[in-house]
Amino acid sequence: MPMDKLKGMLSLAAKAGKVVSGETAVRDAIKKNKAIYLLAEKNASANTHDRMGKLSAAYDLPLLFVEDLGSGIGHPGRTMAALCDTGFVGAVRKIIEQQSLNGGAES
């Protein structure tokens, strides 16, 4: 995954106030139907992965595992977040799609 592009987009979304982070904030965003895309730290604990997987399945939300998620959104140490804007979700999906088309190479 082109982590520089993805982290840049997540940073921009966070600066625009379109990212919530931390378990409580993510759950609140989901319950208020604001969360569109879930993000989890790739190197987080198995428990965190399990909780995010359950939230993803229960609320039918896509889940993406990201390296250094917390630093990408300006909150080092955070292991879960949610994108709450369709424009930023589209941009993240485009980055992921480009990566898939390039077979894993940076573009």
N, CA, C and O atoms as a GROMACS GRO file, in nm:
protein
  428
    1MET      N    1   0.084  -0.117   0.000
    1MET     CA    2   0.000   0.000   0.000
    1MET      C    3   0.088   0.124   0.000
    1MET      O    4   0.184   0.131   0.077
    2PRO      N    5   0.058   0.219  -0.084
    2PRO     CA    6   0.139   0.341  -0.084
    2PRO      C    7   0.113   0.419   0.044
    2PRO      O    8   0.028   0.508   0.048
    3MET      N    9   0.187   0.384   0.147
    3MET     CA   10   0.161   0.439   0.279
    3MET      C   11   0.177   0.590   0.284
    3MET      O   12   0.104   0.657   0.357
    4ASP      N   13   0.270   0.645   0.208
    4ASP     CA   14   0.287   0.790   0.210
    4ASP      C   15   0.161   0.860   0.162
    4ASP      O   16   0.116   0.957   0.223
    5LYS      N   17   0.105   0.812   0.053
    5LYS     CA   18  -0.017   0.873  -0.001
    5LYS      C   19  -0.134   0.853   0.094
    5LYS      O   20  -0.211   0.945   0.120
    6LEU      N   21  -0.147   0.732   0.146
    6LEU     CA   22  -0.256   0.702   0.237
    6LEU      C   23  -0.245   0.784   0.365
    6LEU      O   24  -0.342   0.844   0.409
    7LYS      N   25  -0.126   0.786   0.424
    7LYS     CA   26  -0.107   0.863   0.547
    7LYS      C   27  -0.129   1.012   0.523
    7LYS      O   28  -0.181   1.082   0.609
    8GLY      N   29  -0.088   1.060   0.407
    8GLY     CA   30  -0.112   1.200   0.373
    8GLY      C   31  -0.260   1.231   0.364
    8GLY      O   32  -0.305   1.336   0.412
    9MET      N   33  -0.335   1.142   0.304
    9MET     CA   34  -0.480   1.162   0.291
    9MET      C   35  -0.547   1.155   0.428
    9MET      O   36  -0.636   1.234   0.457
   10LEU      N   37  -0.504   1.060   0.512
   10LEU     CA   38  -0.561   1.050   0.647
   10LEU      C   39  -0.526   1.173   0.730
   10LEU      O   40  -0.608   1.220   0.809
   11SER      N   41  -0.406   1.224   0.713
   11SER     CA   42  -0.365   1.345   0.783
   11SER      C   43  -0.452   1.463   0.742
   11SER      O   44  -0.497   1.541   0.825
   12LEU      N   45  -0.475   1.475   0.613
   12LEU     CA   46  -0.560   1.582   0.562
   12LEU      C   47  -0.703   1.570   0.615
   12LEU      O   48  -0.764   1.670   0.655
   13ALA      N   49  -0.755   1.448   0.616
   13ALA     CA   50  -0.890   1.425   0.669
   13ALA      C   51  -0.898   1.461   0.817
   13ALA      O   52  -0.995   1.521   0.862
   14ALA      N   53  -0.795   1.425   0.891
   14ALA     CA   54  -0.793   1.456   1.034
   14ALA      C   55  -0.789   1.607   1.057
   14ALA      O   56  -0.860   1.659   1.144
   15LYS      N   57  -0.707   1.677   0.979
   15LYS     CA   58  -0.698   1.823   0.992
   15LYS      C   59  -0.831   1.890   0.956
   15LYS      O   60  -0.863   1.997   1.008
   16ALA      N   61  -0.908   1.826   0.868
   16ALA     CA   62  -1.038   1.879   0.828
   16ALA      C   63  -1.147   1.841   0.927
   16ALA      O   64  -1.263   1.880   0.911
   17GLY      N   65  -1.111   1.764   1.029
   17GLY     CA   66  -1.209   1.724   1.130
   17GLY      C   67  -1.300   1.611   1.086
   17GLY      O   68  -1.409   1.595   1.140
   18LYS      N   69  -1.256   1.533   0.990
   18LYS     CA   70  -1.338   1.424   0.935
   18LYS      C   71  -1.295   1.286   0.982
   18LYS      O   72  -1.338   1.185   0.926
   19VAL      N   73  -1.209   1.282   1.085
   19VAL     CA   74  -1.165   1.156   1.143
   19VAL      C   75  -1.193   1.161   1.293
   19VAL      O   76  -1.163   1.260   1.359
   20VAL      N   77  -1.250   1.054   1.345
   20VAL     CA   78  -1.261   1.038   1.489
   20VAL      C   79  -1.170   0.923   1.528
   20VAL      O   80  -1.155   0.828   1.451
   21SER      N   81  -1.109   0.931   1.645
   21SER     CA   82  -1.017   0.825   1.686
   21SER      C   83  -1.039   0.788   1.831
   21SER      O   84  -1.087   0.868   1.911
   22GLY      N   85  -1.002   0.665   1.862
   22GLY     CA   86  -1.024   0.612   1.995
   22GLY      C   87  -1.154   0.532   1.996
   22GLY      O   88  -1.248   0.564   1.924
   23GLU      N   89  -1.156   0.429   2.078
   23GLU     CA   90  -1.271   0.337   2.075
   23GLU      C   91  -1.403   0.405   2.105
   23GLU      O   92  -1.502   0.381   2.035
   24THR      N   93  -1.408   0.489   2.206
   24THR     CA   94  -1.534   0.554   2.243
   24THR      C   95  -1.584   0.644   2.130
   24THR      O   96  -1.703   0.640   2.096
   25ALA      N   97  -1.496   0.724   2.073
   25ALA     CA   98  -1.536   0.815   1.965
   25ALA      C   99  -1.580   0.738   1.841
   25ALA      O  100  -1.675   0.778   1.774
   26VAL      N  101  -1.510   0.629   1.810
   26VAL     CA  102  -1.547   0.548   1.694
   26VAL      C  103  -1.686   0.486   1.715
   26VAL      O  104  -1.770   0.491   1.625
   27ARG      N  105  -1.709   0.429   1.832
   27ARG     CA  106  -1.841   0.370   1.861
   27ARG      C  107  -1.952   0.475   1.854
   27ARG      O  108  -2.059   0.447   1.800
   28ASP      N  109  -1.926   0.594   1.908
   28ASP     CA  110  -2.026   0.702   1.902
   28ASP      C  111  -2.056   0.742   1.759
   28ASP      O  112  -2.171   0.762   1.722
   29ALA      N  113  -1.951   0.753   1.677
   29ALA     CA  114  -1.970   0.789   1.536
   29ALA      C  115  -2.051   0.682   1.463
   29ALA      O  116  -2.135   0.714   1.379
   30ILE      N  117  -2.025   0.557   1.496
   30ILE     CA  118  -2.102   0.448   1.433
   30ILE      C  119  -2.248   0.457   1.474
   30ILE      O  120  -2.337   0.448   1.389
   31LYS      N  121  -2.273   0.475   1.602
   31LYS     CA  122  -2.411   0.480   1.652
   31LYS      C  123  -2.487   0.600   1.596
   31LYS      O  124  -2.609   0.594   1.579
   32LYS      N  125  -2.416   0.708   1.566
   32LYS     CA  126  -2.480   0.828   1.510
   32LYS      C  127  -2.482   0.826   1.358
   32LYS      O  128  -2.519   0.924   1.294
   33ASN      N  129  -2.444   0.712   1.299
   33ASN     CA  130  -2.439   0.694   1.153
   33ASN      C  131  -2.348   0.795   1.084
   33ASN      O  132  -2.374   0.834   0.970
   34LYS      N  133  -2.242   0.837   1.151
   34LYS     CA  134  -2.145   0.929   1.091
   34LYS      C  135  -2.025   0.855   1.033
   34LYS      O  136  -1.965   0.901   0.936
   35ALA      N  137  -1.990   0.742   1.092
   35ALA     CA  138  -1.874   0.664   1.045
   35ALA      C  139  -1.906   0.597   0.912
   35ALA      O  140  -2.012   0.537   0.895
   36ILE      N  141  -1.813   0.609   0.819
   36ILE     CA  142  -1.831   0.550   0.686
   36ILE      C  143  -1.727   0.442   0.661
   36ILE      O  144  -1.754   0.346   0.588
   37TYR      N  145  -1.610   0.457   0.720
   37TYR     CA  146  -1.498   0.367   0.693
   37TYR      C  147  -1.417   0.352   0.821
   37TYR      O  148  -1.376   0.452   0.881
   38LEU      N  149  -1.393   0.230   0.863
   38LEU     CA  150  -1.319   0.205   0.986
   38LEU      C  151  -1.171   0.181   0.955
   38LEU      O  152  -1.136   0.122   0.853
   39LEU      N  153  -1.086   0.228   1.044
   39LEU     CA  154  -0.941   0.214   1.031
   39LEU      C  155  -0.886   0.155   1.160
   39LEU      O  156  -0.926   0.195   1.269
   40ALA      N  157  -0.795   0.062   1.147
   40ALA     CA  158  -0.731   0.003   1.264
   40ALA      C  159  -0.581  -0.004   1.241
   40ALA      O  160  -0.534  -0.022   1.129
   41GLU      N  161  -0.506   0.010   1.350
   41GLU     CA  162  -0.361  -0.002   1.345
   41GLU      C  163  -0.325  -0.146   1.308
   41GLU      O  164  -0.370  -0.241   1.371
   42LYS      N  165  -0.244  -0.159   1.206
   42LYS     CA  166  -0.203  -0.291   1.159
   42LYS      C  167  -0.132  -0.372   1.267
   42LYS      O  168  -0.151  -0.493   1.275
   43ASN      N  169  -0.052  -0.306   1.350
   43ASN     CA  170   0.026  -0.374   1.453
   43ASN      C  171  -0.040  -0.370   1.590
   43ASN      O  172   0.027  -0.391   1.691
   44ALA      N  173  -0.170  -0.343   1.595
   44ALA     CA  174  -0.241  -0.340   1.723
   44ALA      C  175  -0.260  -0.482   1.775
   44ALA      O  176  -0.232  -0.580   1.706
   45SER      N  177  -0.308  -0.490   1.895
   45SER     CA  178  -0.329  -0.620   1.958
   45SER      C  179  -0.438  -0.700   1.887
   45SER      O  180  -0.521  -0.645   1.814
   46ALA      N  181  -0.436  -0.829   1.910
   46ALA     CA  182  -0.538  -0.917   1.853
   46ALA      C  183  -0.676  -0.877   1.904
   46ALA      O  184  -0.775  -0.888   1.832
   47ASN      N  185  -0.682  -0.830   2.028
   47ASN     CA  186  -0.809  -0.787   2.086
   47ASN      C  187  -0.866  -0.667   2.008
   47ASN      O  188  -0.986  -0.662   1.979
   48THR      N  189  -0.780  -0.571   1.975
   48THR     CA  190  -0.824  -0.455   1.897
   48THR      C  191  -0.871  -0.498   1.759
   48THR      O  192  -0.974  -0.451   1.711
   49HIS      N  193  -0.797  -0.586   1.695
   49HIS     CA  194  -0.837  -0.636   1.563
   49HIS      C  195  -0.972  -0.706   1.572
   49HIS      O  196  -1.057  -0.689   1.484
   50ASP      N  197  -0.992  -0.783   1.678
   50ASP     CA  198  -1.118  -0.855   1.696
   50ASP      C  199  -1.234  -0.757   1.716
   50ASP      O  200  -1.339  -0.772   1.653
   51ARG      N  201  -1.214  -0.656   1.803
   51ARG     CA  202  -1.321  -0.558   1.827
   51ARG      C  203  -1.356  -0.482   1.700
   51ARG      O  204  -1.474  -0.461   1.670
   52MET      N  205  -1.254  -0.440   1.625
   52MET     CA  206  -1.282  -0.366   1.502
   52MET      C  207  -1.348  -0.456   1.398
   52MET      O  208  -1.438  -0.411   1.326
   53GLY      N  209  -1.306  -0.580   1.390
   53GLY     CA  210  -1.369  -0.674   1.299
   53GLY      C  211  -1.516  -0.695   1.331
   53GLY      O  212  -1.600  -0.701   1.241
   54LYS      N  213  -1.548  -0.705   1.459
   54LYS     CA  214  -1.688  -0.721   1.501
   54LYS      C  215  -1.770  -0.597   1.470
   54LYS      O  216  -1.884  -0.608   1.424
   55LEU      N  217  -1.713  -0.479   1.494
   55LEU     CA  218  -1.784  -0.355   1.460
   55LEU      C  219  -1.808  -0.346   1.310
   55LEU      O  220  -1.917  -0.308   1.265
   56SER      N  221  -1.706  -0.381   1.233
   56SER     CA  222  -1.716  -0.378   1.088
   56SER      C  223  -1.829  -0.469   1.039
   56SER      O  224  -1.910  -0.430   0.956
   57ALA      N  225  -1.833  -0.589   1.092
   57ALA     CA  226  -1.934  -0.687   1.050
   57ALA      C  227  -2.074  -0.647   1.099
   57ALA      O  228  -2.171  -0.656   1.024
   58ALA      N  229  -2.083  -0.603   1.222
   58ALA     CA  230  -2.213  -0.570   1.280
   58ALA      C  231  -2.280  -0.451   1.212
   58ALA      O  232  -2.402  -0.448   1.197
   59TYR      N  233  -2.200  -0.355   1.170
   59TYR     CA  234  -2.256  -0.233   1.111
   59TYR      C  235  -2.230  -0.224   0.960
   59TYR      O  236  -2.257  -0.121   0.899
   60ASP      N  237  -2.179  -0.330   0.903
   60ASP     CA  238  -2.153  -0.339   0.759
   60ASP      C  239  -2.069  -0.221   0.710
   60ASP      O  240  -2.104  -0.154   0.612
   61LEU      N  241  -1.958  -0.197   0.780
   61LEU     CA  242  -1.865  -0.091   0.743
   61LEU      C  243  -1.733  -0.152   0.699
   61LEU      O  244  -1.686  -0.248   0.760
   62PRO      N  245  -1.672  -0.098   0.593
   62PRO     CA  246  -1.541  -0.149   0.551
   62PRO      C  247  -1.435  -0.119   0.657
   62PRO      O  248  -1.443  -0.019   0.728
   63LEU      N  249  -1.336  -0.206   0.665
   63LEU     CA  250  -1.229  -0.193   0.763
   63LEU      C  251  -1.095  -0.202   0.691
   63LEU      O  252  -1.072  -0.293   0.612
   64LEU      N  253  -1.008  -0.108   0.720
   64LEU     CA  254  -0.875  -0.104   0.661
   64LEU      C  255  -0.772  -0.102   0.772
   64LEU      O  256  -0.782  -0.024   0.866
   65PHE      N  257  -0.671  -0.190   0.761
   65PHE     CA  258  -0.560  -0.193   0.856
   65PHE      C  259  -0.447  -0.108   0.801
   65PHE      O  260  -0.403  -0.127   0.688
   66VAL      N  261  -0.400  -0.014   0.883
   66VAL     CA  262  -0.301   0.086   0.842
   66VAL      C  263  -0.182   0.083   0.936
   66VAL      O  264  -0.199   0.074   1.058
   67GLU      N  265  -0.061   0.090   0.879
   67GLU     CA  266   0.059   0.101   0.962
   67GLU      C  267   0.070   0.243   1.015
   67GLU      O  268   0.044   0.339   0.943
   68ASP      N  269   0.108   0.257   1.140
   68ASP     CA  270   0.127   0.387   1.204
   68ASP      C  271   0.004   0.476   1.192
   68ASP      O  272   0.014   0.594   1.159
   69LEU      N  273  -0.112   0.419   1.218
   69LEU     CA  274  -0.237   0.492   1.207
   69LEU      C  275  -0.237   0.618   1.293
   69LEU      O  276  -0.270   0.726   1.244
   70GLY      N  277  -0.199   0.604   1.419
   70GLY     CA  278  -0.203   0.718   1.510
   70GLY      C  279  -0.120   0.836   1.464
   70GLY      O  280  -0.166   0.950   1.470
   71SER      N  281   0.001   0.809   1.418
   71SER     CA  282   0.085   0.920   1.372
   71SER      C  283   0.030   0.979   1.243
   71SER      O  284   0.047   1.098   1.217
   72GLY      N  285  -0.036   0.899   1.162
   72GLY     CA  286  -0.094   0.947   1.037
   72GLY      C  287  -0.209   1.045   1.060
   72GLY      O  288  -0.232   1.135   0.979
   73ILE      N  289  -0.281   1.026   1.170
   73ILE     CA  290  -0.394   1.115   1.199
   73ILE      C  291  -0.360   1.220   1.305
   73ILE      O  292  -0.447   1.295   1.349
   74GLY      N  293  -0.234   1.223   1.344
   74GLY     CA  294  -0.190   1.324   1.440
   74GLY      C  295  -0.214   1.288   1.586
   74GLY      O  296  -0.208   1.376   1.672
   75HIS      N  297  -0.242   1.161   1.614
   75HIS     CA  298  -0.264   1.114   1.751
   75HIS      C  299  -0.185   0.986   1.773
   75HIS      O  300  -0.242   0.878   1.774
   76PRO      N  301  -0.054   0.999   1.791
   76PRO     CA  302   0.028   0.878   1.811
   76PRO      C  303  -0.028   0.790   1.923
   76PRO      O  304  -0.071   0.840   2.027
   77GLY      N  305  -0.025   0.662   1.900
   77GLY     CA  306  -0.074   0.568   1.999
   77GLY      C  307  -0.217   0.523   1.977
   77GLY      O  308  -0.259   0.423   2.035
   78ARG      N  309  -0.293   0.595   1.896
   78ARG     CA  310  -0.431   0.554   1.869
   78ARG      C  311  -0.429   0.431   1.780
   78ARG      O  312  -0.351   0.422   1.685
   79THR      N  313  -0.517   0.337   1.810
   79THR     CA  314  -0.519   0.212   1.733
   79THR      C  315  -0.647   0.194   1.653
   79THR      O  316  -0.657   0.098   1.576
   80MET      N  317  -0.744   0.282   1.671
   80MET     CA  318  -0.865   0.273   1.590
   80MET      C  319  -0.918   0.411   1.559
   80MET      O  320  -0.907   0.505   1.638
   81ALA      N  321  -0.977   0.421   1.441
   81ALA     CA  322  -1.032   0.548   1.395
   81ALA      C  323  -1.142   0.521   1.294
   81ALA      O  324  -1.160   0.408   1.248
   82ALA      N  325  -1.215   0.626   1.260
   82ALA     CA  326  -1.320   0.615   1.159
   82ALA      C  327  -1.319   0.741   1.072
   82ALA      O  328  -1.305   0.852   1.123
   83LEU      N  329  -1.334   0.721   0.943
   83LEU     CA  330  -1.350   0.833   0.850
   83LEU      C  331  -1.499   0.867   0.845
   83LEU      O  332  -1.583   0.778   0.839
   84CYS      N  333  -1.530   0.996   0.848
   84CYS     CA  334  -1.669   1.039   0.854
   84CYS      C  335  -1.704   1.134   0.740
   84CYS      O  336  -1.786   1.224   0.758
   85ASP      N  337  -1.644   1.114   0.624
   85ASP     CA  338  -1.670   1.201   0.510
   85ASP      C  339  -1.658   1.120   0.381
   85ASP      O  340  -1.558   1.052   0.359
   86THR      N  341  -1.760   1.127   0.297
   86THR     CA  342  -1.760   1.046   0.175
   86THR      C  343  -1.650   1.086   0.078
   86THR      O  344  -1.597   1.001   0.006
   87GLY      N  345  -1.614   1.212   0.074
   87GLY     CA  346  -1.507   1.257  -0.016
   87GLY      C  347  -1.373   1.196   0.022
   87GLY      O  348  -1.299   1.149  -0.065
   88PHE      N  349  -1.342   1.197   0.150
   88PHE     CA  350  -1.216   1.138   0.195
   88PHE      C  351  -1.219   0.985   0.180
   88PHE      O  352  -1.117   0.924   0.148
   89VAL      N  353  -1.334   0.925   0.204
   89VAL     CA  354  -1.346   0.780   0.184
   89VAL      C  355  -1.319   0.746   0.038
   89VAL      O  356  -1.248   0.650   0.009
   90GLY      N  357  -1.374   0.825  -0.055
   90GLY     CA  358  -1.349   0.803  -0.197
   90GLY      C  359  -1.202   0.817  -0.231
   90GLY      O  360  -1.149   0.740  -0.311
   91ALA      N  361  -1.136   0.915  -0.173
   91ALA     CA  362  -0.994   0.935  -0.199
   91ALA      C  363  -0.911   0.818  -0.146
   91ALA      O  364  -0.817   0.774  -0.211
   92VAL      N  365  -0.946   0.767  -0.027
   92VAL     CA  366  -0.875   0.653   0.030
   92VAL      C  367  -0.896   0.530  -0.057
   92VAL      O  368  -0.802   0.455  -0.084
   93ARG      N  369  -1.019   0.509  -0.099
   93ARG     CA  370  -1.049   0.394  -0.187
   93ARG      C  371  -0.972   0.404  -0.318
   93ARG      O  372  -0.925   0.303  -0.370
   94LYS      N  373  -0.960   0.524  -0.371
   94LYS     CA  374  -0.885   0.543  -0.495
   94LYS      C  375  -0.738   0.506  -0.476
   94LYS      O  376  -0.678   0.442  -0.562
   95ILE      N  377  -0.680   0.546  -0.364
   95ILE     CA  378  -0.540   0.512  -0.334
   95ILE      C  379  -0.526   0.360  -0.325
   95ILE      O  380  -0.431   0.304  -0.380
   96ILE      N  381  -0.618   0.296  -0.256
   96ILE     CA  382  -0.613   0.150  -0.241
   96ILE      C  383  -0.630   0.082  -0.376
   96ILE      O  384  -0.560  -0.015  -0.407
   97GLU      N  385  -0.722   0.132  -0.457
   97GLU     CA  386  -0.747   0.075  -0.589
   97GLU      C  387  -0.624   0.090  -0.680
   97GLU      O  388  -0.588  -0.003  -0.752
   98GLN      N  389  -0.561   0.207  -0.677
   98GLN     CA  390  -0.440   0.228  -0.756
   98GLN      C  391  -0.332   0.131  -0.715
   98GLN      O  392  -0.259   0.078  -0.799
   99GLN      N  393  -0.322   0.108  -0.586
   99GLN     CA  394  -0.223   0.014  -0.535
   99GLN      C  395  -0.252  -0.127  -0.588
   99GLN      O  396  -0.161  -0.198  -0.629
  100SER      N  397  -0.378  -0.165  -0.586
  100SER     CA  398  -0.416  -0.299  -0.634
  100SER      C  399  -0.383  -0.314  -0.783
  100SER      O  400  -0.335  -0.419  -0.826
  101LEU      N  401  -0.410  -0.210  -0.861
  101LEU     CA  402  -0.384  -0.217  -1.004
  101LEU      C  403  -0.234  -0.221  -1.035
  101LEU      O  404  -0.193  -0.278  -1.136
  102ASN      N  405  -0.152  -0.162  -0.946
  102ASN     CA  406  -0.009  -0.159  -0.966
  102ASN      C  407   0.061  -0.280  -0.905
  102ASN      O  408   0.184  -0.289  -0.906
  103GLY      N  409  -0.018  -0.372  -0.852
  103GLY     CA  410   0.041  -0.494  -0.796
  103GLY      C  411   0.125  -0.474  -0.673
  103GLY      O  412   0.217  -0.551  -0.648
  104GLY      N  413   0.095  -0.370  -0.596
  104GLY     CA  414   0.168  -0.349  -0.472
  104GLY      C  415   0.283  -0.251  -0.482
  104GLY      O  416   0.345  -0.219  -0.380
  105ALA      N  417   0.314  -0.204  -0.601
  105ALA     CA  418   0.425  -0.109  -0.618
  105ALA      C  419   0.378   0.033  -0.597
  105ALA      O  420   0.262   0.066  -0.623
  106GLU      N  421   0.468   0.116  -0.551
  106GLU     CA  422   0.437   0.259  -0.536
  106GLU      C  423   0.410   0.317  -0.674
  106GLU      O  424   0.475   0.280  -0.772
  107SER      N  425   0.314   0.408  -0.680
  107SER     CA  426   0.287   0.473  -0.810
  107SER      C  427   0.327   0.617  -0.806
  107SER      O  428   0.312   0.688  -0.906
   0.00000   0.00000   0.00000
